[in-house]
Amino acid sequence: MKKSLSHLPQEKKDELEAVVEIIKEMIAAEFIILFGSYARGDWVEDRYTAEDGITYEYQSDYDLLLVVRNLPKYQYKGYRNRIKYRARKAAGCTTPLSIIMHSVDEFKKAINNGDYFFADIKKEGVMLYRSGRFRLPAVKKLSIKERRDKAEAHFRHWFESAKDFLFGFEKYFEAEKYKIAAFNLHQAAERFYHTVLLVFTDYKPRTHDLVELGKRVEPFNSGFKGVFPQNTDEEKRLFELLKRAYTEVRYNTHYRIAEKELQYLAQRVLLLQNLTEAVCKAKISSFTE
C-alpha cells in the first residue's frame, strides 16, 4: 500500500490532511485509507455545456475507507454524514467525500478471502493514517476463473432479485397500490446498482441511497449518468419521489405518488435494468485466462 500523496496537487493534499484530522478527532480509527481515482491518479473534474445549452459537471469523490474496532458505535449514529458536514464547514473541503466504514475483523477477513475490492484497496490505496495497533494481512490472490465465478454468482443472485422487485412493482401498480409499488421500484433500482457494483468490485456499500449508488457505478459506464437525469426541476422532483420511497412508504403516512409519476420512474428503472445487464455481461466476458 502506498503512503505518499505526491501525485496530487497541493490543494488536494491540504484538503485530505484536514479531513484526516477531523476524522481522528471524531472517531477512533485504526486505518484511514484513500482509494479509488484519487489514489490511482485518474480523478476527474469536468464541466462542459452541451449543444442543448445544459451545463454538466462531474467531480470525482475522495473515496475513504475507515477501519474501526467498534463499528456499531459509529455506523448507526450518522458519523459519515457528520464527517462530511465538518469537512465542508470547518475544513472548507470542496471535493465530495464518499466514506465507507468497516470493522477491523471485516477488513482482515475480506483481504484473507481474496475479495478483490479490498485486495485492490490494499494494492492501490494510500494509507493516510494508521494507529499501529493492527497489521494488515497478506492478500489472497484469486485466479481469473475464481474472479469470473464470483462475478457470475453475484450477477445471477442480484439481477434476479432486482427483477423480482420489478415484478412486484408491476403487480402493485396494476392493483393501483401506488405507494407499495414505489417501494418495490426503489428496491429494484437499488438491486440493479448492487449488481453492477458486485460484478465489477465484489463489494456493495451499506446504503440505500440511490444517489450514492448511482455515483459509484458511473465510472464503469458513462450511460449510468443519464439513467435518472437531473437537468430540470421536474426531473429532480420525480427522482426525489423514488429516493424517498424506501423510507417514507413505510413510515410517512403523507407520502403520495401518482400513476403518471410511477410510469415515468418505471421507464428510467427499465433503462437501468437494460444497461446493468449489458455492462455486467460484458465485464464477466472480459475475465479470460
C-alpha positions in Angstrom: 0.0 0.0 0.0 1.2 3.5 -0.9 2.0 6.1 1.8 2.5 9.2 -0.3 0.2 11.8 -1.8 3.0 13.2 -4.0 0.9 12.6 -7.2 -1.8 15.0 -6.0 -1.8 18.8 -6.4 -1.0 20.7 -3.2 -4.6 21.9 -2.7 -5.8 18.3 -2.7 -3.1 17.2 -0.2 -4.1 20.1 2.1 -7.8 19.1 1.9 -7.1 15.4 2.7 -4.8 16.3 5.6 -7.6 18.5 7.0 -10.2 15.7 6.5 -7.9 13.2 8.2 -7.5 15.4 11.3 -11.3 15.8 11.5 -11.8 12.1 11.3 -9.2 11.4 14.0 -11.0 13.9 16.3 -14.4 12.3 15.8 -13.7 8.5 15.7 -11.1 6.1 17.0 -9.9 5.0 13.6 -7.4 2.2 13.2 -6.8 2.9 9.5 -7.8 5.7 7.2 -7.2 4.7 3.6 -7.7 6.7 0.4 -8.7 4.5 -2.5 -10.3 5.0 -5.9 -9.5 7.6 -8.5 -7.5 10.0 -6.2 -5.4 7.1 -5.0 -4.7 5.9 -8.6 -4.2 9.4 -10.0 -7.1 9.3 -12.6 -9.6 11.6 -10.9 -11.9 13.8 -12.9 -13.1 17.4 -12.6 -15.1 18.2 -15.6 -17.5 20.9 -16.6 -19.0 21.4 -20.1 -22.0 22.8 -21.8 -23.8 20.5 -24.3 -25.4 21.5 -27.5 -28.8 21.9 -25.8 -27.3 24.6 -23.6 -27.3 22.5 -20.4 -24.2 22.6 -18.3 -22.9 19.3 -16.9 -20.5 18.9 -14.1 -18.6 15.8 -12.9 -16.2 15.7 -10.0 -14.6 12.6 -8.6 -15.1 12.0 -4.8 -12.4 11.3 -2.3 -13.1 7.6 -1.6 -12.1 6.9 2.0 -12.2 3.6 3.9 -12.3 4.0 7.7 -11.5 0.9 9.7 -12.6 0.8 13.3 -12.9 -1.6 16.1 -16.3 -0.7 17.4 -18.3 -0.5 14.1 -21.9 -0.3 15.6 -20.9 2.7 17.7 -20.2 4.8 14.6 -22.3 3.1 12.0 -25.7 3.8 13.5 -25.1 7.4 14.7 -24.6 9.2 11.4 -20.9 9.6 11.7 -20.3 9.5 8.0 -22.6 12.5 7.4 -21.2 14.3 10.4 -17.7 13.9 9.0 -18.8 15.2 5.6 -20.5 18.2 7.2 -17.5 19.2 9.2 -15.2 18.7 6.2 -17.2 21.2 4.2 -17.9 23.7 7.0 -14.8 23.5 9.2 -12.1 22.5 6.7 -13.5 24.1 3.6 -13.2 20.9 1.7 -14.8 21.4 -1.8 -14.2 17.9 -3.1 -17.1 15.5 -2.3 -16.4 12.7 0.2 -17.5 9.1 -0.2 -16.9 7.2 3.0 -17.3 3.5 3.8 -16.7 2.1 7.3 -15.8 -1.4 8.3 -14.6 -3.2 11.4 -11.0 -4.5 11.7 -12.3 -8.1 11.6 -14.3 -7.4 8.5 -11.4 -5.8 6.7 -8.9 -8.5 7.6 -11.4 -11.3 6.7 -12.1 -9.7 3.3 -8.4 -9.4 2.5 -7.8 -13.0 3.6 -10.7 -14.2 1.5 -9.3 -12.5 -1.6 -12.3 -10.2 -2.0 -11.0 -8.1 -4.9 -12.5 -4.8 -3.8 -10.4 -4.9 -0.6 -7.5 -6.5 -2.4 -7.4 -3.6 -4.9 -7.6 -1.1 -2.0 -4.5 -2.7 -0.4 -2.7 -2.7 -3.7 -3.7 0.8 -5.0 -4.7 2.6 -1.9 -2.8 5.3 0.1 -2.5 4.9 3.8 -3.4 8.3 5.3 -3.3 7.2 8.9 -2.8 4.0 10.9 -3.0 3.6 14.7 -0.2 1.0 14.8 -2.3 -1.4 16.8 -3.0 -3.8 13.9 -1.1 -5.2 10.9 -2.7 -5.9 7.5 -2.6 -9.5 6.4 -1.3 -10.6 3.1 -3.8 -10.6 0.2 -5.1 -13.9 -1.1 -4.8 -13.7 -4.9 -7.7 -15.1 -6.9 -7.3 -16.7 -10.3 -9.2 -15.2 -13.3 -11.6 -18.1 -13.2 -12.3 -17.5 -9.5 -13.0 -13.8 -10.1 -15.3 -14.7 -13.0 -17.1 -17.3 -11.0 -17.7 -14.8 -8.2 -18.9 -12.2 -10.7 -21.3 -14.7 -12.3 -22.7 -15.7 -8.9 -23.2 -12.0 -8.0 -25.0 -11.3 -11.3 -27.3 -14.3 -11.0 -28.4 -13.5 -7.5 -28.7 -9.7 -7.5 -30.0 -9.3 -11.1 -32.8 -11.8 -10.4 -33.5 -10.2 -7.1 -33.9 -6.8 -8.8 -36.3 -8.4 -11.4 -38.3 -9.9 -8.6 -38.9 -6.5 -7.1 -39.7 -5.1 -10.6 -42.3 -7.9 -10.9 -43.7 -6.8 -7.6 -43.9 -3.2 -8.8 -45.9 -4.2 -11.8 -48.4 -6.2 -9.8 -48.9 -3.4 -7.2 -49.1 -0.8 -10.0 -51.9 -2.9 -11.7 -53.7 -3.0 -8.4 -53.4 0.8 -8.1 -51.5 0.3 -4.8 -49.1 3.1 -5.9 -47.2 3.6 -2.6 -46.1 0.0 -2.2 -45.4 -0.1 -6.0 -43.0 2.8 -5.5 -41.2 0.9 -2.7 -40.7 -2.1 -5.0 -39.5 0.2 -7.8 -36.9 1.7 -5.4 -35.7 -1.8 -4.3 -35.4 -2.9 -8.0 -33.2 0.2 -8.8 -31.1 -0.4 -5.6 -30.5 -4.0 -6.5 -29.6 -3.2 -10.1 -26.9 -0.9 -8.8 -25.8 -3.6 -6.3 -25.5 -6.0 -9.3 -23.1 -3.7 -11.1 -21.0 -2.9 -8.0 -20.6 -6.6 -7.1 -19.8 -7.7 -10.6 -17.2 -5.0 -11.0 -15.8 -4.7 -7.5 -17.1 -7.7 -5.4 -18.4 -5.1 -2.9 -21.6 -3.1 -2.2 -21.7 -0.4 0.5 -24.2 -0.4 3.3 -26.5 2.3 1.9 -30.0 2.5 0.3 -29.2 5.9 -1.1 -29.8 5.9 -4.9 -27.7 9.0 -5.3 -24.6 7.4 -3.7 -25.1 4.1 -5.5 -25.5 5.9 -8.8 -22.3 7.8 -8.4 -20.5 4.6 -7.6 -21.5 2.9 -10.8 -20.8 5.9 -13.1 -17.1 5.1 -13.6 -17.9 1.7 -15.1 -20.1 3.1 -17.9 -21.0 6.7 -18.8 -24.5 5.7 -19.6 -25.3 5.4 -15.9 -25.1 9.2 -15.6 -28.3 9.6 -17.7 -30.4 7.0 -16.1 -32.0 9.5 -13.7 -31.5 12.9 -15.4 -31.4 15.9 -13.1 -31.5 18.7 -15.6 -34.8 20.2 -14.7 -36.8 20.8 -11.5 -39.4 18.2 -12.6 -36.7 15.5 -13.2 -35.2 16.3 -9.8 -38.7 16.2 -8.1 -39.6 12.8 -9.7 -36.3 11.2 -8.7 -36.7 12.5 -5.2 -40.0 10.7 -5.0 -38.3 7.4 -5.8 -35.5 8.2 -3.4 -37.8 8.9 -0.6 -39.9 5.8 -1.2 -37.6 3.4 0.6 -38.2 5.1 4.0 -41.4 7.1 3.6 -43.6 4.4 2.1 -43.1 2.5 5.4 -43.1 5.4 7.9 -44.7 8.5 6.5 -48.4 8.4 6.1 -48.4 11.6 4.0 -46.2 10.1 1.2 -48.0 10.2 -2.1 -47.1 9.2 -5.7 -49.3 9.3 -8.8 -49.8 6.9 -11.6 -48.1 9.1 -14.2 -45.1 9.7 -11.9 -44.7 6.0 -11.4 -44.9 5.4 -15.2 -42.0 7.9 -15.8 -39.9 6.4 -13.0 -40.5 2.8 -14.2 -39.2 3.8 -17.6 -36.0 5.0 -16.0 -35.6 1.8 -14.0 -36.1 -0.3 -17.1 -33.3 1.7 -18.7 -31.2 0.9 -15.6 -32.1 -2.8 -16.0 -31.0 -3.0 -19.6 -27.8 -1.1 -19.0 -27.0 -3.2 -16.0 -27.4 -6.4 -17.9 -25.3 -5.2 -20.8 -22.3 -3.9 -18.9 -22.3 -6.8 -16.4 -22.3 -9.4 -19.1 -19.5 -7.6 -20.9 -17.5 -7.4 -17.7 -18.0 -11.1 -17.0 -16.9 -12.0 -20.5 -13.7 -9.9 -20.0 -12.5 -12.4 -17.4 -10.4 -14.6 -19.7 -7.3 -16.6 -18.9 
